């Protein structure tokens, strides 16, 4: 059983999350409901932040083995193990209120509004607009209203 666990650990480390060929900086998101940011790239370092927000976007600014130095939406930086991160493109609303439209146009109907701090998944960004999914509610948001994987 220990051998099987070791194989799974090796496979997990070689997943897309490890992103060995990605050039920094690149976007990632938190893949767990709780994730610790540490002051250094090891479990031996203390946590400086504990995040309790799956899908929160982070920018990976440095890679060291299975550790990623990340920047959160407020600019705090620290280290997270690769298993805590996902390649899922997400963003967080940075403006006070962000209207979500039925199509990528100011003239289209506003379907709903998202407040500052709302996190959603992005499926497409072009022409200054992003398709934004907040727990199944979908619309288009201006890229200037969000922070996250808007550039790919």
TIVO-2410 file (N, C-alpha, C; in nm, 3 decimals):
# residues 152
REC num residu      c1      c2      c3 atome chaine
REC   1      X   0.082  -0.119   0.000     N      A
REC   1      X   0.000   0.000   0.000    CA      A
REC   1      X   0.086   0.125   0.000     C      A
REC   2      X   0.200   0.122   0.072     N      A
REC   2      X   0.288   0.238   0.077    CA      A
REC   2      X   0.346   0.268  -0.061     C      A
REC   3      X   0.374   0.163  -0.139     N      A
REC   3      X   0.426   0.182  -0.274    CA      A
REC   3      X   0.322   0.251  -0.361     C      A
REC   4      X   0.195   0.208  -0.350     N      A
REC   4      X   0.088   0.272  -0.426    CA      A
REC   4      X   0.075   0.418  -0.392     C      A
REC   5      X   0.087   0.451  -0.262     N      A
REC   5      X   0.080   0.591  -0.220    CA      A
REC   5      X   0.195   0.671  -0.278     C      A
REC   6      X   0.315   0.610  -0.281     N      A
REC   6      X   0.431   0.679  -0.337    CA      A
REC   6      X   0.412   0.705  -0.486     C      A
REC   7      X   0.354   0.607  -0.557     N      A
REC   7      X   0.328   0.625  -0.700    CA      A
REC   7      X   0.229   0.738  -0.722     C      A
REC   8      X   0.123   0.741  -0.641     N      A
REC   8      X   0.025   0.849  -0.653    CA      A
REC   8      X   0.089   0.984  -0.626     C      A
REC   9      X   0.177   0.991  -0.527     N      A
REC   9      X   0.245   1.116  -0.496    CA      A
REC   9      X   0.330   1.162  -0.614     C      A
REC  10      X   0.401   1.070  -0.677     N      A
REC  10      X   0.483   1.105  -0.793    CA      A
REC  10      X   0.395   1.151  -0.908     C      A
REC  11      X   0.283   1.082  -0.931     N      A
REC  11      X   0.192   1.122  -1.038    CA      A
REC  11      X   0.133   1.259  -1.011     C      A
REC  12      X   0.096   1.285  -0.887     N      A
REC  12      X   0.040   1.416  -0.852    CA      A
REC  12      X   0.143   1.526  -0.874     C      A
REC  13      X   0.267   1.499  -0.842     N      A
REC  13      X   0.371   1.599  -0.858    CA      A
REC  13      X   0.398   1.629  -1.004     C      A
REC  14      X   0.368   1.535  -1.092     N      A
REC  14      X   0.395   1.557  -1.233    CA      A
REC  14      X   0.271   1.605  -1.309     C      A
REC  15      X   0.166   1.639  -1.237     N      A
REC  15      X   0.043   1.685  -1.302    CA      A
REC  15      X   0.061   1.822  -1.364     C      A
REC  16      X  -0.044   1.868  -1.429     N      A
REC  16      X  -0.040   2.000  -1.492    CA      A
REC  16      X  -0.014   2.109  -1.390     C      A
REC  17      X  -0.054   2.087  -1.265     N      A
REC  17      X  -0.034   2.187  -1.162    CA      A
REC  17      X   0.114   2.217  -1.139     C      A
REC  18      X   0.199   2.116  -1.158     N      A
REC  18      X   0.341   2.137  -1.137    CA      A
REC  18      X   0.398   2.234  -1.239     C      A
REC  19      X   0.338   2.238  -1.355     N      A
REC  19      X   0.372   2.334  -1.460    CA      A
REC  19      X   0.522   2.350  -1.482     C      A
REC  20      X   0.595   2.240  -1.506     N      A
REC  20      X   0.739   2.252  -1.519    CA      A
REC  20      X   0.783   2.338  -1.637     C      A
REC  21      X   0.704   2.344  -1.743     N      A
REC  21      X   0.745   2.420  -1.860    CA      A
REC  21      X   0.688   2.561  -1.867     C      A
REC  22      X   0.604   2.597  -1.771     N      A
REC  22      X   0.542   2.729  -1.775    CA      A
REC  22      X   0.642   2.837  -1.736     C      A
REC  23      X   0.634   2.946  -1.809     N      A
REC  23      X   0.718   3.061  -1.780    CA      A
REC  23      X   0.646   3.150  -1.678     C      A
REC  24      X   0.716   3.192  -1.576     N      A
REC  24      X   0.656   3.281  -1.477    CA      A
REC  24      X   0.662   3.425  -1.527     C      A
REC  25      X   0.567   3.507  -1.489     N      A
REC  25      X   0.452   3.473  -1.406    CA      A
REC  25      X   0.341   3.407  -1.487     C      A
REC  26      X   0.259   3.327  -1.416     N      A
REC  26      X   0.140   3.268  -1.477    CA      A
REC  26      X   0.032   3.259  -1.370     C      A
REC  27      X  -0.091   3.237  -1.415     N      A
REC  27      X  -0.206   3.235  -1.323    CA      A
REC  27      X  -0.235   3.094  -1.275     C      A
REC  28      X  -0.281   3.086  -1.152     N      A
REC  28      X  -0.330   2.962  -1.092    CA      A
REC  28      X  -0.446   3.000  -1.001     C      A
REC  29      X  -0.508   2.900  -0.942     N      A
REC  29      X  -0.614   2.925  -0.844    CA      A
REC  29      X  -0.604   2.820  -0.733     C      A
REC  30      X  -0.660   2.851  -0.619     N      A
REC  30      X  -0.654   2.758  -0.507    CA      A
REC  30      X  -0.747   2.640  -0.534     C      A
REC  31      X  -0.695   2.520  -0.516     N      A
REC  31      X  -0.773   2.400  -0.546    CA      A
REC  31      X  -0.835   2.337  -0.422     C      A
REC  32      X  -0.810   2.393  -0.306     N      A
REC  32      X  -0.863   2.338  -0.180    CA      A
REC  32      X  -0.943   2.446  -0.106     C      A
REC  33      X  -1.027   2.400  -0.015     N      A
REC  33      X  -1.105   2.493   0.066    CA      A
REC  33      X  -1.018   2.568   0.167     C      A
REC  34      X  -0.904   2.509   0.202     N      A
REC  34      X  -0.809   2.575   0.291    CA      A
REC  34      X  -0.669   2.557   0.235     C      A
REC  35      X  -0.594   2.665   0.227     N      A
REC  35      X  -0.458   2.660   0.174    CA      A
REC  35      X  -0.370   2.754   0.256     C      A
REC  36      X  -0.253   2.707   0.293     N      A
REC  36      X  -0.160   2.788   0.372    CA      A
REC  36      X  -0.052   2.847   0.282     C      A
REC  37      X  -0.030   2.977   0.299     N      A
REC  37      X   0.082   3.043   0.235    CA      A
REC  37      X   0.194   3.048   0.339     C      A
REC  38      X   0.312   3.009   0.300     N      A
REC  38      X   0.425   3.003   0.393    CA      A
REC  38      X   0.530   3.107   0.358     C      A
REC  39      X   0.615   3.140   0.455     N      A
REC  39      X   0.718   3.240   0.433    CA      A
REC  39      X   0.835   3.184   0.352     C      A
REC  40      X   0.844   3.053   0.338     N      A
REC  40      X   0.949   2.990   0.259    CA      A
REC  40      X   0.899   2.863   0.194     C      A
REC  41      X   0.977   2.806   0.101     N      A
REC  41      X   0.934   2.690   0.022    CA      A
REC  41      X   0.955   2.555   0.092     C      A
REC  42      X   0.889   2.535   0.206     N      A
REC  42      X   0.900   2.409   0.279    CA      A
REC  42      X   0.795   2.408   0.389     C      A
REC  43      X   0.753   2.289   0.430     N      A
REC  43      X   0.661   2.278   0.543    CA      A
REC  43      X   0.727   2.321   0.674     C      A
REC  44      X   0.860   2.333   0.672     N      A
REC  44      X   0.933   2.377   0.791    CA      A
REC  44      X   0.913   2.526   0.818     C      A
REC  45      X   0.872   2.601   0.717     N      A
REC  45      X   0.851   2.745   0.734    CA      A
REC  45      X   0.710   2.770   0.791     C      A
REC  46      X   0.697   2.875   0.872     N      A
REC  46      X   0.564   2.906   0.927    CA      A
REC  46      X   0.470   2.962   0.820     C      A
REC  47      X   0.341   2.947   0.848     N      A
REC  47      X   0.239   3.005   0.760    CA      A
REC  47      X   0.227   3.154   0.790     C      A
REC  48      X   0.217   3.234   0.684     N      A
REC  48      X   0.190   3.375   0.706    CA      A
REC  48      X   0.045   3.409   0.672     C      A
REC  49      X  -0.023   3.323   0.596     N      A
REC  49      X  -0.165   3.340   0.565    CA      A
REC  49      X  -0.230   3.204   0.553     C      A
REC  50      X  -0.357   3.197   0.593     N      A
REC  50      X  -0.438   3.078   0.569    CA      A
REC  50      X  -0.558   3.124   0.488     C      A
REC  51      X  -0.573   3.069   0.367     N      A
REC  51      X  -0.682   3.107   0.278    CA      A
REC  51      X  -0.792   3.003   0.289     C      A
REC  52      X  -0.913   3.048   0.297     N      A
REC  52      X  -1.029   2.958   0.303    CA      A
REC  52      X  -1.123   2.992   0.189     C      A
REC  53      X  -1.070   2.982   0.068     N      A
REC  53      X  -1.147   3.024  -0.048    CA      A
REC  53      X  -1.103   2.949  -0.172     C      A
REC  54      X  -1.164   2.834  -0.198     N      A
REC  54      X  -1.135   2.758  -0.319    CA      A
REC  54      X  -1.157   2.849  -0.441     C      A
REC  55      X  -1.075   2.833  -0.541     N      A
REC  55      X  -1.081   2.907  -0.668    CA      A
REC  55      X  -1.025   3.048  -0.661     C      A
REC  56      X  -0.977   3.094  -0.545     N      A
REC  56      X  -0.918   3.227  -0.538    CA      A
REC  56      X  -0.802   3.234  -0.637     C      A
REC  57      X  -0.799   3.336  -0.723     N      A
REC  57      X  -0.688   3.345  -0.818    CA      A
REC  57      X  -0.559   3.390  -0.749     C      A
REC  58      X  -0.448   3.336  -0.795     N      A
REC  58      X  -0.316   3.379  -0.750    CA      A
REC  58      X  -0.225   3.385  -0.873     C      A
REC  59      X  -0.124   3.468  -0.862     N      A
REC  59      X  -0.025   3.477  -0.969    CA      A
REC  59      X   0.102   3.407  -0.922     C      A
REC  60      X   0.147   3.308  -0.998     N      A
REC  60      X   0.271   3.237  -0.966    CA      A
REC  60      X   0.386   3.319  -1.021     C      A
REC  61      X   0.476   3.360  -0.930     N      A
REC  61      X   0.587   3.447  -0.971    CA      A
REC  61      X   0.723   3.377  -0.967     C      A
REC  62      X   0.728   3.259  -0.902     N      A
REC  62      X   0.854   3.185  -0.896    CA      A
REC  62      X   0.824   3.038  -0.872     C      A
REC  63      X   0.908   2.951  -0.929     N      A
REC  63      X   0.894   2.806  -0.913    CA      A
REC  63      X   1.022   2.752  -0.851     C      A
REC  64      X   1.005   2.668  -0.748     N      A
REC  64      X   1.119   2.603  -0.685    CA      A
REC  64      X   1.077   2.461  -0.648     C      A
REC  65      X   1.112   2.364  -0.733     N      A
REC  65      X   1.070   2.226  -0.711    CA      A
REC  65      X   0.919   2.215  -0.712     C      A
REC  66      X   0.862   2.162  -0.604     N      A
REC  66      X   0.716   2.147  -0.594    CA      A
REC  66      X   0.652   2.266  -0.523     C      A
REC  67      X   0.726   2.374  -0.507     N      A
REC  67      X   0.675   2.493  -0.439    CA      A
REC  67      X   0.661   2.608  -0.537     C      A
REC  68      X   0.559   2.689  -0.514     N      A
REC  68      X   0.532   2.805  -0.599    CA      A
REC  68      X   0.524   2.930  -0.511     C      A
REC  69      X   0.600   3.031  -0.549     N      A
REC  69      X   0.585   3.161  -0.483    CA      A
REC  69      X   0.470   3.231  -0.553     C      A
REC  70      X   0.368   3.267  -0.476     N      A
REC  70      X   0.247   3.324  -0.535    CA      A
REC  70      X   0.219   3.462  -0.478     C      A
REC  71      X   0.143   3.537  -0.555     N      A
REC  71      X   0.093   3.668  -0.511    CA      A
REC  71      X  -0.058   3.660  -0.508     C      A
REC  72      X  -0.118   3.704  -0.398     N      A
REC  72      X  -0.264   3.701  -0.388    CA      A
REC  72      X  -0.324   3.831  -0.443     C      A
REC  73      X  -0.456   3.842  -0.451     N      A
REC  73      X  -0.518   3.962  -0.508    CA      A
REC  73      X  -0.485   4.092  -0.436     C      A
REC  74      X  -0.444   4.083  -0.308     N      A
REC  74      X  -0.409   4.204  -0.233    CA      A
REC  74      X  -0.260   4.234  -0.238     C      A
REC  75      X  -0.183   4.152  -0.309     N      A
REC  75      X  -0.040   4.177  -0.324    CA      A
REC  75      X   0.050   4.100  -0.229     C      A
REC  76      X  -0.007   4.028  -0.132     N      A
REC  76      X   0.075   3.948  -0.039    CA      A
REC  76      X   0.142   3.835  -0.116     C      A
REC  77      X   0.269   3.809  -0.082     N      A
REC  77      X   0.343   3.702  -0.148    CA      A
REC  77      X   0.393   3.601  -0.047     C      A
REC  78      X   0.399   3.476  -0.090     N      A
REC  78      X   0.450   3.368  -0.008    CA      A
REC  78      X   0.451   3.240  -0.089     C      A
REC  79      X   0.480   3.129  -0.023     N      A
REC  79      X   0.500   3.001  -0.091    CA      A
REC  79      X   0.385   2.905  -0.063     C      A
REC  80      X   0.344   2.833  -0.168     N      A
REC  80      X   0.242   2.728  -0.157    CA      A
REC  80      X   0.291   2.604  -0.229     C      A
REC  81      X   0.256   2.489  -0.173     N      A
REC  81      X   0.288   2.362  -0.238    CA      A
REC  81      X   0.201   2.349  -0.362     C      A
REC  82      X   0.254   2.290  -0.467     N      A
REC  82      X   0.184   2.278  -0.594    CA      A
REC  82      X   0.051   2.205  -0.582     C      A
REC  83      X   0.037   2.113  -0.487     N      A
REC  83      X  -0.088   2.039  -0.473    CA      A
REC  83      X  -0.205   2.127  -0.429     C      A
REC  84      X  -0.175   2.246  -0.378     N      A
REC  84      X  -0.280   2.340  -0.336    CA      A
REC  84      X  -0.330   2.427  -0.450     C      A
REC  85      X  -0.267   2.413  -0.568     N      A
REC  85      X  -0.299   2.500  -0.680    CA      A
REC  85      X  -0.361   2.424  -0.796     C      A
REC  86      X  -0.437   2.497  -0.875     N      A
REC  86      X  -0.505   2.442  -0.992    CA      A
REC  86      X  -0.478   2.532  -1.112     C      A
REC  87      X  -0.490   2.475  -1.230     N      A
REC  87      X  -0.480   2.554  -1.353    CA      A
REC  87      X  -0.613   2.617  -1.393     C      A
REC  88      X  -0.718   2.595  -1.315     N      A
REC  88      X  -0.850   2.651  -1.347    CA      A
REC  88      X  -0.843   2.803  -1.351     C      A
REC  89      X  -0.879   2.864  -1.464     N      A
REC  89      X  -0.873   3.011  -1.474    CA      A
REC  89      X  -0.987   3.077  -1.396     C      A
REC  90      X  -0.950   3.158  -1.298     N      A
REC  90      X  -1.048   3.228  -1.216    CA      A
REC  90      X  -1.009   3.374  -1.202     C      A
REC  91      X  -1.103   3.452  -1.148     N      A
REC  91      X  -1.077   3.593  -1.122    CA      A
REC  91      X  -1.162   3.636  -1.003     C      A
REC  92      X  -1.126   3.751  -0.946     N      A
REC  92      X  -1.200   3.808  -0.834    CA      A
REC  92      X  -1.242   3.950  -0.872     C      A
REC  93      X  -1.364   3.986  -0.837     N      A
REC  93      X  -1.415   4.120  -0.867    CA      A
REC  93      X  -1.339   4.221  -0.782     C      A
REC  94      X  -1.282   4.323  -0.846     N      A
REC  94      X  -1.206   4.427  -0.777    CA      A
REC  94      X  -1.282   4.559  -0.768     C      A
REC  95      X  -1.376   4.583  -0.856     N      A
REC  95      X  -1.455   4.707  -0.849    CA      A
REC  95      X  -1.564   4.689  -0.743     C      A
REC  96      X  -1.625   4.800  -0.700     N      A
REC  96      X  -1.730   4.793  -0.598    CA      A
REC  96      X  -1.845   4.704  -0.643     C      A
REC  97      X  -1.892   4.725  -0.763     N      A
REC  97      X  -1.998   4.644  -0.824    CA      A
REC  97      X  -1.960   4.620  -0.969     C      A
REC  98      X  -1.970   4.495  -1.013     N      A
REC  98      X  -1.941   4.462  -1.153    CA      A
REC  98      X  -2.066   4.405  -1.218     C      A
REC  99      X  -2.125   4.479  -1.314     N      A
REC  99      X  -2.241   4.424  -1.384    CA      A
REC  99      X  -2.199   4.309  -1.476     C      A
REC 100      X  -2.277   4.202  -1.477     N      A
REC 100      X  -2.254   4.091  -1.568    CA      A
REC 100      X  -2.361   4.094  -1.674     C      A
REC 101      X  -2.316   4.103  -1.799     N      A
REC 101      X  -2.403   4.124  -1.914    CA      A
REC 101      X  -2.431   3.993  -1.988     C      A
REC 102      X  -2.537   3.995  -2.068     N      A
REC 102      X  -2.575   3.879  -2.148    CA      A
REC 102      X  -2.481   3.855  -2.265     C      A
REC 103      X  -2.412   3.959  -2.309     N      A
REC 103      X  -2.312   3.947  -2.416    CA      A
REC 103      X  -2.201   4.047  -2.386     C      A
REC 104      X  -2.086   4.034  -2.452     N      A
REC 104      X  -1.973   4.122  -2.423    CA      A
REC 104      X  -1.990   4.262  -2.484     C      A
REC 105      X  -2.085   4.337  -2.429     N      A
REC 105      X  -2.115   4.471  -2.480    CA      A
REC 105      X  -2.184   4.552  -2.371     C      A
REC 106      X  -2.146   4.680  -2.360     N      A
REC 106      X  -2.212   4.768  -2.263    CA      A
REC 106      X  -2.361   4.781  -2.291     C      A
REC 107      X  -2.400   4.767  -2.417     N      A
REC 107      X  -2.539   4.782  -2.455    CA      A
REC 107      X  -2.626   4.660  -2.428     C      A
REC 108      X  -2.565   4.550  -2.389     N      A
REC 108      X  -2.644   4.429  -2.364    CA      A
REC 108      X  -2.706   4.433  -2.224     C      A
REC 109      X  -2.806   4.350  -2.205     N      A
REC 109      X  -2.879   4.347  -2.078    CA      A
REC 109      X  -2.788   4.305  -1.963     C      A
REC 110      X  -2.806   4.370  -1.848     N      A
REC 110      X  -2.737   4.329  -1.726    CA      A
REC 110      X  -2.814   4.214  -1.664     C      A
REC 111      X  -2.749   4.099  -1.652     N      A
REC 111      X  -2.813   3.979  -1.597    CA      A
REC 111      X  -2.812   3.979  -1.445     C      A
REC 112      X  -2.698   4.019  -1.388     N      A
REC 112      X  -2.685   4.032  -1.243    CA      A
REC 112      X  -2.561   4.115  -1.214     C      A
REC 113      X  -2.543   4.149  -1.087     N      A
REC 113      X  -2.428   4.228  -1.045    CA      A
REC 113      X  -2.349   4.149  -0.941     C      A
REC 114      X  -2.218   4.159  -0.950     N      A
REC 114      X  -2.130   4.092  -0.853    CA      A
REC 114      X  -2.058   4.198  -0.772     C      A
REC 115      X  -2.052   4.180  -0.642     N      A
REC 115      X  -1.985   4.273  -0.553    CA      A
REC 115      X  -1.836   4.245  -0.546     C      A
REC 116      X  -1.763   4.343  -0.494     N      A
REC 116      X  -1.619   4.328  -0.472    CA      A
REC 116      X  -1.594   4.200  -0.390     C      A
REC 117      X  -1.496   4.121  -0.433     N      A
REC 117      X  -1.460   4.000  -0.360    CA      A
REC 117      X  -1.524   3.872  -0.413     C      A
REC 118      X  -1.620   3.885  -0.503     N      A
REC 118      X  -1.682   3.765  -0.561    CA      A
REC 118      X  -1.581   3.697  -0.653     C      A
REC 119      X  -1.568   3.565  -0.640     N      A
REC 119      X  -1.476   3.487  -0.722    CA      A
REC 119      X  -1.557   3.405  -0.823     C      A
REC 120      X  -1.508   3.402  -0.947     N      A
REC 120      X  -1.574   3.324  -1.050    CA      A
REC 120      X  -1.474   3.260  -1.143     C      A
REC 121      X  -1.524   3.169  -1.224     N      A
REC 121      X  -1.439   3.100  -1.322    CA      A
REC 121      X  -1.452   3.169  -1.457     C      A
REC 122      X  -1.341   3.175  -1.527     N      A
REC 122      X  -1.335   3.241  -1.657    CA      A
REC 122      X  -1.320   3.136  -1.766     C      A
REC 123      X  -1.399   3.152  -1.873     N      A
REC 123      X  -1.385   3.058  -1.984    CA      A
REC 123      X  -1.332   3.126  -2.110     C      A
REC 124      X  -1.341   3.256  -2.119     N      A
REC 124      X  -1.295   3.326  -2.239    CA      A
REC 124      X  -1.278   3.474  -2.207     C      A
REC 125      X  -1.169   3.532  -2.253     N      A
REC 125      X  -1.147   3.676  -2.241    CA      A
REC 125      X  -1.100   3.730  -2.375     C      A
REC 126      X  -1.169   3.831  -2.424     N      A
REC 126      X  -1.126   3.898  -2.547    CA      A
REC 126      X  -1.198   4.031  -2.558     C      A
REC 127      X  -1.133   4.125  -2.623     N      A
REC 127      X  -1.193   4.255  -2.646    CA      A
REC 127      X  -1.229   4.331  -2.519     C      A
REC 128      X  -1.156   4.305  -2.410     N      A
REC 128      X  -1.183   4.376  -2.285    CA      A
REC 128      X  -1.295   4.316  -2.202     C      A
REC 129      X  -1.347   4.200  -2.243     N      A
REC 129      X  -1.455   4.132  -2.170    CA      A
REC 129      X  -1.415   3.989  -2.139     C      A
REC 130      X  -1.470   3.935  -2.030     N      A
REC 130      X  -1.447   3.796  -1.993    CA      A
REC 130      X  -1.579   3.727  -1.963     C      A
REC 131      X  -1.593   3.604  -2.012     N      A
REC 131      X  -1.706   3.520  -1.971    CA      A
REC 131      X  -1.677   3.477  -1.828     C      A
REC 132      X  -1.773   3.499  -1.739     N      A
REC 132      X  -1.752   3.483  -1.595    CA      A
REC 132      X  -1.864   3.397  -1.539     C      A
REC 133      X  -1.829   3.292  -1.468     N      A
REC 133      X  -1.926   3.198  -1.410    CA      A
REC 133      X  -1.912   3.200  -1.258     C      A
REC 134      X  -2.019   3.244  -1.192     N      A
REC 134      X  -2.021   3.248  -1.046    CA      A
REC 134      X  -2.122   3.144  -0.998     C      A
REC 135      X  -2.072   3.027  -0.962     N      A
REC 135      X  -2.157   2.918  -0.912    CA      A
REC 135      X  -2.275   2.889  -1.003     C      A
REC 136      X  -2.249   2.884  -1.134     N      A
REC 136      X  -2.352   2.850  -1.231    CA      A
REC 136      X  -2.425   2.968  -1.293     C      A
REC 137      X  -2.408   3.087  -1.237     N      A
REC 137      X  -2.466   3.207  -1.298    CA      A
REC 137      X  -2.360   3.265  -1.391     C      A
REC 138      X  -2.396   3.279  -1.518     N      A
REC 138      X  -2.298   3.319  -1.619    CA      A
REC 138      X  -2.332   3.452  -1.681     C      A
REC 139      X  -2.226   3.525  -1.716     N      A
REC 139      X  -2.242   3.651  -1.786    CA      A
REC 139      X  -2.106   3.699  -1.831     C      A
REC 140      X  -2.104   3.818  -1.888     N      A
REC 140      X  -1.979   3.879  -1.933    CA      A
REC 140      X  -1.949   3.999  -1.846     C      A
REC 141      X  -1.824   4.006  -1.801     N      A
REC 141      X  -1.780   4.115  -1.714    CA      A
REC 141      X  -1.665   4.187  -1.783     C      A
REC 142      X  -1.654   4.317  -1.758     N      A
REC 142      X  -1.540   4.392  -1.812    CA      A
REC 142      X  -1.413   4.343  -1.744     C      A
REC 143      X  -1.310   4.321  -1.823     N      A
REC 143      X  -1.183   4.274  -1.769    CA      A
REC 143      X  -1.125   4.373  -1.668     C      A
REC 144      X  -1.155   4.500  -1.684     N      A
REC 144      X  -1.104   4.602  -1.592    CA      A
REC 144      X  -1.168   4.593  -1.453     C      A
REC 145      X  -1.277   4.518  -1.439     N      A
REC 145      X  -1.346   4.503  -1.310    CA      A
REC 145      X  -1.297   4.384  -1.229     C      A
REC 146      X  -1.206   4.304  -1.286     N      A
REC 146      X  -1.163   4.182  -1.218    CA      A
REC 146      X  -1.010   4.170  -1.215     C      A
REC 147      X  -0.960   4.084  -1.126     N      A
REC 147      X  -0.818   4.052  -1.117    CA      A
REC 147      X  -0.806   3.900  -1.125     C      A
REC 148      X  -0.722   3.855  -1.215     N      A
REC 148      X  -0.703   3.711  -1.230    CA      A
REC 148      X  -0.661   3.675  -1.370     C      A
REC 149      X  -0.698   3.556  -1.412     N      A
REC 149      X  -0.649   3.496  -1.536    CA      A
REC 149      X  -0.710   3.557  -1.661     C      A
REC 150      X  -0.709   3.688  -1.670     N      A
REC 150      X  -0.772   3.755  -1.785    CA      A
REC 150      X  -0.682   3.758  -1.908     C      A
REC 151      X  -0.554   3.728  -1.889     N      A
REC 151      X  -0.462   3.731  -2.003    CA      A
REC 151      X  -0.419   3.591  -2.045     C      A
REC 152      X  -0.502   3.494  -2.018     N      A
REC 152      X  -0.470   3.357  -2.059    CA      A
REC 152      X  -0.444   3.276  -1.941     C      A
***
